[in-house]
Amino acid sequence: MRHLMSPLDFTVEELDKLFNLANDIETNPKKYAHSCDGKKLATCFYEPSTRTRLSFEAAMINLGGHVIGFSDASCSSASKGESVSDTIRMISCYADICAMRHPKEGAPMVAASKSRIPVVNAGDGGHQHPTQTLTDLLTIRSLKGRLNNFTIGLCGDLKFGRTVHSLIHALERYDNISFVFISPEELKIPDYIIEMLKEKNIPYKEVIRLEEVMPELDILYMTRVQRERFFNEEDYVRLKDFYILNKEKMALGKEDMLVLHPLPRVNEISVEVDDDPRAAYFRQVQYGVYARMALILTLLEIDIDSL
Ligand code: CP
């Protein structure tokens, strides 16, 4: 039985297989419509979500399965003091696979250690968000045809943004990737990631001004400032509008650049950018469903050759 806690839980070859499956699902959705008949997904969300929870649920329904779960810890017995370890023991009796989001880093890992069913980390604190990374990689691969030879700019809250941390870990395994970290001083990428890149001789640079690096980017990955992880509101208010991607800044970018964003967006991308053909963040949401469908089939070890 396999869990997914980090994008590194899959080798590059396994990811290729998963993305091929996701692309086949996109092309032939009917083929997979009953592949999870009788199976149940539990979505245990101790933290708010729109995309991750609903795309997991849509994914399981698209595969013919059913969904149970909670979207708010206050509606679950966590509010009475039940531990994650005990909760997953219960969920193992009710469902075949579980997607868990939790504000505490490592909570899905604790659940996985006690679980009799596959557990997927659907975001743990400021740590990792591996299914967003599957979504991001599938989007890039589908729209660009490759996952190597890119300069990728990651912009915004690089300190608390778990999607950024997971994406860097996943992308550093591909050839000729260079990273440009664009953030205010207070929201810089954590030191442990910089150390990892140095150890692996992966090129990176850190800048404050987005305009300075726009012309060199193949992909621009925007992120919102993570209000829920700040210790005081004053700092959040000071930093929340540090970056606003608008038409003027887009004019500095390459013609074939992709703009991605895990969403939700707050102010960091002006709505005037939405109609730019390079804005791929809403297409990214659709790829999230295919990525999660492929993940569910893989973790449940469904025999897709027999479909
Ligand atoms: N991208 C993402 O994780 O969105 P939600 O918080 O809405 O799930």
Residues whose N, C-alpha, C, O or C-beta is under 5 A from the ligand:
A	BS01	CP	P48 S49 T50 R51 T52 R53 P262 L263 P264
